[in-house]
């Protein structure tokens, strides 16, 4: 259905009695006239037409020119256009295409005084569509035009300082409390902080430069709160808390000035802000903006925790006035816990140690069992760089691993294991504690088979349904431990039934654990071979599954010549169904199924040649080393036996001599 024309929209508006105006936070009504509507409709069509152009560079130049002209053409109607439902979208598209200078000029005009008011930034920030326009323009400036510190970026930064940053900061500070609690204005301030800090900002809205969603899976820098962050070091997809450090130009002085003024204005409402979703998010953005600035964080964080240390306070005494009950309430509240996670992510080393000493040590069990504060504990374990913290936490938590696993608090256990793997500390104790916890309410062995692997794979799932994501993640962590720490888990993997193994290999979470098992250098070769053998006869079924095909490739890499032949034989009989899947042709090509099917004897000869070359390589560069060590040990053993033999003979001679002497004396 074609979009209605401007005249049709006007006719509908007249019929309904609505004149198309929008009421701003200043009490005025803003309306886009018909000519402006028609002009921006034409701009929108022109930008859409450029998407079909094959000459990308020419289209980009033309898009920049159109975007710049459209922003300039808003002269005098910036607020009304930005607050209009349709025109605001066109303005956002123009801002993404326009030059940095055009965006800066547009922002300057948005903030200009109208009829003696204090400026338009606050009005736009409170508007549904105006707030999105402001976010997009600021995000585009940071993402595209302030990425590098060259002459062009310096000139743009100077323009922004003079025409935008000071005015924007003043309006936000004047209305600080209202802005902080507002669901539209709070994201604008967060994006403003990101612009000043020169790093990725809030993840709740759209990506400023592309318009794509930028949630947790949006490909943006990690904020330290995702599962991968808390398990970093334990799984391959782990992120880092420091991923959001400077990515573009940083307005250092302006950031400090704005933060000081904003916190001073918000101080009377600080505890209410902590409990509010928008307020807590703003405080988190402020902390992230100062990440790496220890001097600023050493007074901002104590202030958020309810104390104000005097200037010159020694390290370790910043939180001496903080009330434990207040901090506990913060960790147990929905919004406050997110703020506490961010505090742990950005806190300087000395302050982090003090937070642990005052609010975590000897209190971990109650924290771990709480439905909200357990996430804060996971963030702490993911953020700490001190092995002492991890070993101390493990000794305190290991006694309740079973309770945590059976009361759906397994995230704490997973984070503890990941911290042990990352810092290479207490790995054996962690593995033993996990084994004890898993068998707390069940038999360790059933029909002669270890039940550790099934218990961990189906941790929260009854009746062998989907594998547990956290259980599988814990397996990935365990296979990063040293080999002497996890024999019970690696042997339990092999003791699973053929049906259980096949189910795990076809599960999206379980398959990753299997891949980690097969790729681990700490697992014995004979265990891997035995595990692969449990899948014999099911290779075609495994190959047809998008998830199972990854496990199949891992099995092929680790299998011996006979095992590879069995895998290829199983796939060769299902070439048609495999080629009908999306992943099948790639799998067939990578494993060489067609070549094997066409000439199996030739494939065997090639495999024998490859094995012979590998054997020769090992013999030349390291294959003989274990034998040499063994022979050296045997030689040493023989020498020691020779040394022991004369000693024994001397002792026997001495005893005989003493007996003779006694007999002679007796005679």
C-alpha positions in Angstrom: 0.0 0.0 0.0 1.6 3.4 -1.0 2.3 5.9 1.7 -0.2 8.8 1.9 0.7 12.1 0.3 1.0 15.3 2.3 -2.4 16.5 1.1 -4.0 13.2 2.1 -2.4 13.4 5.6 -3.7 17.0 5.9 -7.2 15.9 4.9 -7.2 13.1 7.5 -5.9 15.5 10.2 -8.6 18.0 9.4 -11.2 15.3 9.6 -10.0 14.1 13.0 -9.5 17.6 14.4 -5.7 17.0 15.0 -3.5 19.7 13.5 -0.3 17.6 13.6 1.4 19.7 16.4 3.4 18.3 19.3 3.5 19.8 22.7 7.0 20.3 24.0 8.3 20.3 27.6 8.4 24.1 27.5 4.6 24.3 27.0 4.8 25.4 23.3 3.3 23.5 20.4 5.6 22.5 17.5 4.2 21.8 14.0 5.9 21.0 10.7 4.2 22.9 7.8 3.1 21.2 4.6 6.0 22.5 2.5 8.6 21.1 5.0 6.8 17.8 5.0 6.8 17.5 1.2 10.5 18.5 1.1 11.6 15.8 3.6 9.4 13.2 1.9 11.4 14.0 -1.3 14.7 13.7 0.6 13.7 10.3 2.0 12.9 9.0 -1.5 16.2 10.3 -2.8 18.2 8.6 0.0 16.3 5.3 -0.5 17.0 5.5 -4.3 20.8 5.7 -3.6 20.7 2.3 -1.9 20.2 0.7 -5.2 23.2 2.3 -6.8 26.1 0.0 -7.8 28.8 2.7 -7.6 29.2 2.8 -3.8 31.7 5.7 -3.6 29.7 8.0 -5.8 26.5 7.1 -3.9 28.3 7.9 -0.6 29.4 11.3 -1.9 25.9 12.1 -3.1 24.3 10.8 0.1 26.6 13.1 2.1 25.6 16.1 -0.1 21.9 15.4 0.2 22.2 14.8 4.0 24.1 18.1 4.5 21.6 20.1 2.4 18.7 18.5 4.3 20.1 19.4 7.7 20.9 22.9 6.5 17.4 23.2 5.0 15.8 22.7 8.5 16.7 26.4 9.2 14.4 27.7 12.0 12.4 24.5 12.2 15.0 22.1 13.8 13.0 21.5 17.0 9.7 20.9 15.1 11.3 18.6 12.6 13.1 16.6 15.2 9.9 16.1 17.3 7.8 15.0 14.3 7.2 11.3 14.0 8.0 11.0 10.2 10.5 13.9 9.6 12.6 12.9 12.6 13.4 9.6 10.9 14.5 11.4 7.7 16.7 13.7 9.8 18.3 10.7 11.5 19.1 9.2 8.1 20.5 12.6 6.9 22.7 12.9 10.0 24.2 9.5 9.4 25.1 10.5 5.8 26.1 14.1 6.4 29.6 15.5 7.2 30.7 16.2 10.8 30.5 20.0 10.3 26.8 19.7 9.1 25.9 17.6 12.2 27.6 20.1 14.5 25.8 23.1 12.9 22.5 21.2 13.2 23.1 20.6 16.9 24.0 24.3 17.4 20.7 25.4 15.9 18.7 22.9 17.9 20.0 24.5 21.1 19.5 28.1 20.1 17.2 30.2 22.2 13.7 30.8 20.8 11.6 33.8 22.2 14.0 34.1 25.2 13.9 30.5 26.4 17.0 28.7 27.8 17.6 26.5 24.7 16.1 23.5 23.0 18.2 20.6 24.1 16.0 19.9 27.2 12.9 20.2 25.1 14.2 17.7 22.6 15.5 15.3 25.2 12.0 15.1 26.8 10.4 14.4 23.4 9.7 10.9 22.1 11.2 11.6 18.7 13.4 14.5 19.5 15.4 12.4 22.0 16.1 9.8 19.3 17.3 12.5 16.9 19.7 13.9 19.5 21.1 10.4 20.3 21.6 9.6 16.6 23.4 12.9 15.8 25.7 12.6 18.9 26.4 8.9 18.2 27.2 9.6 14.5 29.7 12.3 15.5 31.5 9.9 17.8 31.4 6.9 15.6 32.2 8.5 12.2 33.8 11.9 12.6 35.8 11.8 15.9 37.3 8.4 15.4 40.8 9.7 14.9 42.7 12.7 16.4 43.7 14.3 13.1 43.3 18.0 12.1 39.8 17.6 10.9 38.7 15.9 14.1 40.5 18.7 16.1 38.6 21.4 14.2 35.3 19.6 14.7 36.0 19.1 18.4 36.7 22.8 18.7 33.4 23.7 17.1 31.5 21.3 19.4 33.2 22.8 22.5 32.1 26.3 21.5 28.7 25.6 20.0 27.3 22.5 21.6 29.0 20.8 24.6 28.8 23.8 27.1 25.1 24.6 26.3 24.0 20.9 26.3 25.8 20.3 29.6 24.3 23.4 31.2 20.7 22.5 30.2 21.1 18.9 31.5 22.5 20.1 34.8 19.8 22.7 35.3 17.2 19.9 34.9 19.4 17.1 36.3 16.8 15.4 38.6 14.0 15.5 36.0 16.4 14.3 33.2 17.8 11.4 35.3 14.4 9.9 36.1 13.0 10.4 32.6 12.9 7.4 30.2 13.6 9.6 27.2 16.0 12.2 28.5 18.2 9.7 30.5 19.4 7.9 27.3 20.3 11.3 25.8 22.5 12.1 28.8 24.1 8.7 28.5 24.9 9.2 24.8 26.3 12.7 25.7 28.6 11.1 28.3 29.7 8.6 25.7 30.5 11.4 23.3 32.6 13.3 25.9 34.4 10.1 27.0 35.1 8.9 23.4 33.9 5.4 24.0 30.9 3.2 23.3 27.9 4.3 25.3 24.5 2.9 26.2 23.3 -0.3 24.6 19.6 0.1 25.0 18.8 2.0 21.8 19.9 1.9 18.3 23.5 2.1 17.0 24.0 5.7 16.1 25.9 5.1 12.9 24.1 2.2 11.4 20.6 2.3 13.0 21.0 -1.4 13.9 19.9 -2.7 17.3 22.8 -2.6 19.8 21.6 -4.8 22.6 23.7 -7.5 24.2 24.0 -9.4 21.0 24.4 -6.4 18.8 28.1 -6.7 18.4 29.0 -3.8 20.5 31.8 -3.6 23.1 31.2 -5.6 26.2 29.9 -4.0 29.4 31.0 -6.7 31.8 27.5 -7.9 32.7 26.9 -10.7 30.1 27.3 -14.4 30.8 30.4 -14.4 28.6 32.0 -11.6 30.7 31.4 -13.4 34.0 32.8 -16.6 32.5 35.7 -15.0 30.8 38.7 -17.2 30.8 36.5 -20.2 31.1 34.8 -20.1 27.6 36.1 -19.2 24.2 33.5 -16.4 23.7 34.6 -14.6 26.9 34.7 -10.8 26.8 36.6 -8.2 28.8 35.5 -5.4 31.0 38.1 -3.1 29.5 36.7 -3.5 26.0 34.9 -0.1 26.1 38.1 2.0 26.6 38.6 5.0 24.4 37.7 4.4 20.8 37.4 8.1 19.6 38.3 11.7 20.6 38.0 12.3 24.4 36.8 15.7 25.9 38.7 15.2 29.2 38.1 18.6 30.8 34.5 18.9 29.7 33.7 15.4 30.9 35.1 16.1 34.4 33.3 19.4 34.6 29.9 18.0 33.5 30.3 15.0 35.8 31.1 17.2 38.9 28.1 19.4 38.2 25.7 16.6 37.5 26.6 14.6 40.6 26.3 17.8 42.8 22.9 18.4 41.4 21.8 14.8 41.9 23.2 14.4 45.4 19.8 14.9 47.3 18.2 12.2 45.1 21.1 9.7 45.0 19.6 6.8 46.8 16.3 7.2 44.9 18.3 7.2 41.6 20.0 3.9 42.6 16.6 2.3 42.9 15.3 3.7 39.6 15.9 2.0 36.3 16.7 5.2 34.3 18.6 6.8 37.2 20.7 3.7 37.8 21.5 3.5 34.1 22.7 7.1 34.0 25.0 6.6 37.0 26.4 3.5 35.3 27.1 5.5 32.1 28.9 8.1 34.2 31.1 5.4 35.8 31.9 3.9 32.4 32.8 7.3 31.0 35.5 7.6 33.7 36.8 4.1 33.3 40.6 4.2 33.6 40.6 7.6 35.4 41.5 6.3 38.9 41.6 9.8 40.4 38.0 10.5 39.5 36.7 7.1 40.3 38.3 7.2 43.8 35.8 9.9 44.8 32.8 9.1 42.5 32.5 5.4 43.7 32.6 6.2 47.5 29.9 8.9 46.8 27.6 6.4 45.2 28.1 4.0 48.1 27.1 6.7 50.6 30.3 8.2 51.9 32.5 11.2 51.2 36.2 10.6 51.9 38.2 13.7 52.8 41.0 14.8 50.4 44.2 13.0 51.0 42.5 9.8 52.4 44.9 6.8 52.3 44.2 3.9 50.0 42.1 1.3 51.8 40.2 3.8 53.9 37.9 5.4 51.2 34.9 3.4 52.3 35.4 3.6 56.1 32.1 5.5 56.5 30.0 3.3 54.1 27.2 1.5 55.8 27.2 -2.2 55.2 23.4 -2.4 55.3 23.1 0.3 52.5 25.5 -1.6 50.3 23.7 -4.9 50.9 20.4 -3.3 50.0 21.9 -2.0 46.8 23.2 -5.4 45.8 19.8 -6.9 46.5 17.8 -4.4 44.5 17.1 -4.9 40.7 18.5 -1.5 39.6 21.1 -1.2 42.4 22.7 -4.5 41.6 23.4 -3.4 38.0 25.1 -0.3 39.4 27.1 -2.4 41.8 28.2 -4.6 38.9 29.4 -1.5 37.0 31.3 -0.3 40.1 33.1 -3.6 40.3 33.9 -3.4 36.5 35.6 0.0 36.7 36.9 0.3 40.2 40.7 0.9 40.6 42.7 -1.9 42.1 43.0 -0.5 45.6 39.3 0.4 45.8 38.3 -3.0 44.4 40.3 -4.7 47.2 38.6 -2.5 49.8 35.1 -3.3 48.4 35.9 -7.0 48.7 37.3 -6.7 52.2 34.4 -4.7 53.5 31.4 -6.1 51.7 32.2 -9.6 50.3 34.7 -11.4 52.4 33.0 -13.9 54.9 29.6 -12.9 53.4 29.7 -14.8 50.2 27.2 -17.6 51.0 24.3 -15.3 51.8 25.2 -13.2 48.7 25.4 -16.2 46.5 22.0 -17.6 47.6 20.1 -14.3 47.1 18.1 -14.2 43.7 19.6 -10.8 42.8 22.9 -10.3 44.6 24.3 -13.5 43.2 24.7 -11.7 39.9 26.8 -9.1 41.7 29.0 -11.9 43.1 29.4 -13.3 39.6 30.5 -9.9 38.3 33.0 -9.7 41.2 34.5 -13.1 40.3 34.6 -12.1 36.6 36.4 -8.8 37.4 38.9 -9.7 40.0 42.6 -10.1 39.0 43.8 -11.3 42.4 44.3 -15.1 42.9 43.9 -14.5 46.6 40.3 -13.3 46.1 39.5 -16.4 44.1 41.1 -19.0 46.4 39.4 -17.3 49.4 36.0 -17.2 47.7 36.4 -20.9 46.7 37.2 -22.0 50.2 34.1 -20.2 51.4 31.7 -21.2 48.6 32.8 -24.8 48.0 30.9 -26.1 51.0 27.6 -25.0 49.4 28.3 -25.8 45.7 25.7 -28.6 45.9 23.0 -26.3 47.3 23.8 -23.6 44.7 23.6 -26.1 41.9 20.2 -27.5 43.0 18.7 -24.1 43.9 19.3 -22.6 40.4 22.3 -20.5 41.5 24.7 -22.4 39.3 25.9 -19.1 37.7 28.0 -18.5 40.9 29.6 -21.9 40.5 30.3 -21.3 36.8 31.9 -17.9 37.6 34.0 -19.4 40.3 35.4 -22.1 38.0 36.0 -19.6 35.3 38.0 -17.3 37.7 40.1 -20.4 38.8 40.8 -21.2 35.1 41.6 -17.5 34.2 44.0 -17.0 37.1 45.4 -20.6 37.3 44.6 -21.0 40.9 42.9 -23.7 43.1 41.8 -25.7 40.0 42.0 -29.1 41.6 40.0 -27.9 44.7 37.4 -26.3 42.4 36.9 -29.6 40.4 36.6 -31.7 43.5 34.1 -29.2 45.0 32.0 -29.4 41.8 32.1 -33.2 41.8 30.9 -33.3 45.4 28.2 -30.7 44.7 26.8 -32.6 41.7 26.5 -35.9 43.7 24.9 -34.2 46.7 21.4 -35.6 46.0 22.3 -38.5 43.7 24.5 -41.6 43.4 28.0 -40.9 42.1 27.8 -44.1 40.0 24.9 -45.9 38.3 25.2 -49.4 36.8 29.0 -48.9 37.0 29.0 -45.6 35.1 30.0 -42.2 36.5 27.0 -39.8 36.7 29.1 -36.6 36.8 28.8 -35.8 33.1 25.0 -36.5 32.7 24.4 -34.5 35.9 26.3 -31.5 34.6 24.9 -31.6 31.1 21.3 -31.8 32.3 21.8 -29.7 35.3 18.5 -27.8 35.3 16.6 -30.0 32.8 14.6 -33.0 33.8 14.1 -36.1 31.7 17.1 -35.4 29.5 15.7 -32.5 27.6 18.0 -29.7 26.3 21.4 -29.5 27.8 22.0 -26.8 30.4 23.8 -23.8 29.0 25.6 -23.2 32.3 26.5 -26.9 32.7 28.0 -27.0 29.3 29.9 -23.7 29.9 31.3 -25.3 33.1 32.5 -28.3 31.1 34.3 -25.9 28.7 36.0 -24.3 31.7 37.0 -27.7 33.2 38.7 -28.7 30.0 41.0 -25.7 30.4 42.2 -27.0 33.8 45.4 -29.0 34.0 45.0 -32.7 33.3 45.6 -33.9 36.9 42.6 -31.8 38.1 39.7 -33.4 36.1 40.2 -37.1 35.6 36.8 -37.9 37.1 35.1 -35.6 34.5 37.0 -36.7 31.4 36.4 -40.3 32.3 32.7 -39.6 33.0 32.4 -38.1 29.5 33.5 -41.5 28.1 31.3 -43.5 30.4 28.1 -42.0 29.1 25.8 -44.2 27.0 25.8 -44.0 23.2 22.4 -42.4 23.3 23.5 -39.8 25.8 26.6 -38.9 23.8 24.5 -38.5 20.6 22.0 -36.2 22.4 24.7 -34.0 23.7 26.4 -33.8 20.3 23.2 -32.6 18.7 22.5 -29.9 21.4 23.6 -26.3 20.7 25.1 -26.0 24.2 26.3 -29.5 24.8 28.1 -29.6 21.4 30.4 -26.8 22.4 31.4 -28.8 25.5 32.1 -31.8 23.3 34.2 -29.6 20.9 36.2 -28.3 24.0 36.7 -31.9 25.2 38.1 -33.0 21.8 40.2 -29.9 21.3 41.7 -30.0 24.8 45.4 -30.9 25.0 45.0 -32.1 28.6 42.7 -35.0 27.7 44.3 -38.4 27.0 44.2 -39.6 23.4 42.7 -43.0 24.3 39.8 -41.2 26.0 39.1 -39.1 22.9 39.3 -42.3 20.8 36.8 -44.1 23.0 34.4 -41.1 23.0 34.5 -40.9 19.2 33.8 -44.6 19.0 30.5 -44.1 20.7 29.3 -42.2 17.6 30.1 -44.9 15.1 27.1 -45.7 12.9 25.6 -42.2 13.5 27.9 -40.1 11.4 25.3 -39.3 8.7 22.7 -38.3 11.3 25.2 -36.1 13.0 26.2 -34.5 9.7 22.6 -33.7 8.8 22.3 -31.6 12.0 23.7 -28.0 11.7 25.0 -28.3 15.3 26.2 -31.9 15.1 28.2 -31.1 11.9 30.6 -29.0 14.0 31.1 -32.0 16.4 31.6 -34.3 13.4 34.4 -32.0 12.1 36.1 -32.0 15.6 35.8 -35.8 15.7 37.4 -36.1 12.3 40.3 -33.9 13.3 41.0 -36.1 16.4 40.3 -39.5 14.9 43.0 -41.9 13.7 43.1 -43.3 10.1 40.6 -46.0 10.8 38.3 -43.6 12.6 38.4 -41.1 9.7 37.6 -43.9 7.2 34.5 -44.9 9.2 33.4 -41.2 9.3 33.8 -40.8 5.6 32.1 -44.1 4.8 29.1 -43.1 6.9 28.8 -39.7 5.1 29.4 -41.1 1.6 26.1 -43.1 1.8 24.1 -39.9 2.5 25.6 -37.6 0.0 22.2 -36.5 -1.5 20.5 -35.6 1.8 23.7 -33.8 3.0 23.9 -31.7 -0.1 20.3 -30.7 0.4 21.2 -28.9 3.7 22.7 -25.4 3.9 25.9 -26.6 5.6 26.2 -30.0 3.9 28.2 -29.0 0.8 30.8 -27.1 2.9 31.1 -30.1 5.2 31.5 -32.5 2.3 34.2 -30.3 0.7 36.1 -29.8 4.0 36.3 -33.5 4.8 36.8 -34.6 1.2 33.9 -37.0 1.1 33.6 -37.0 -2.7 37.2 -37.8 -3.2 37.0 -40.7 -0.7 33.8 -42.1 -2.4 35.4 -41.9 -5.9 38.7 -43.6 -4.9 38.8 -45.1 -1.4 42.0 -47.0 -2.0 43.8 -43.9 -3.2 42.5 -42.0 -0.1 43.9 -44.8 2.1 47.3 -44.6 0.5 47.4 -40.9 0.9 46.4 -41.3 4.6 49.2 -43.9 5.1 51.7 -41.5 3.5 50.5 -38.7 5.7 50.7 -40.9 8.8 54.2 -42.0 7.9 55.3 -38.5 7.4 53.9 -37.5 10.8 55.6 -40.4 12.4 58.9 -39.4 10.9 58.4 -35.9 12.0 57.7 -36.9 15.6 60.7 -39.2 15.6 62.9 -36.5 14.3 61.6 -33.6 16.5 60.3 -35.2 19.7 58.9 -38.6 19.2 62.0 -40.2 20.8 62.1 -37.9 23.8 59.7 -39.9 26.0 61.6 -43.1 25.3 64.9 -41.5 26.1 63.5 -40.3 29.4 62.2 -43.8 30.1 65.5 -45.4 29.2 67.3 -42.9 31.3 65.0 -43.7 34.2 65.7 -47.4 33.7 69.4 -46.8 33.5 69.3 -44.8 36.7 67.3 -47.6 38.3 69.9 -50.2 37.3 72.7 -48.1 38.6 70.9 -47.7 41.9 70.4 -51.4 42.1 74.1 -52.1 41.5 74.9 -49.6 44.2 72.5 -51.2 46.6 73.9 -54.7 45.8 77.5 -54.2 47.1 76.1 -52.5 50.2 73.9 -55.6 50.9 76.9 -57.9 50.4 79.1 -55.9 52.7 76.4 -56.0 55.4 76.0 -59.8 55.1 79.8 -60.3 55.3 79.9 -58.1 58.4 77.1 -60.2 60.1 79.0 -63.4 59.3 82.2 -62.0 60.6 80.5 -61.0 63.9 79.0 -64.5 64.3 82.4 -66.2 63.8 84.0 -63.9 66.4 81.3 -64.8 68.9 81.8 -68.5 68.3 85.6 -68.2 68.7 85.1 -66.3 72.0 82.7 -69.0 73.2 85.2 -71.7 72.4 
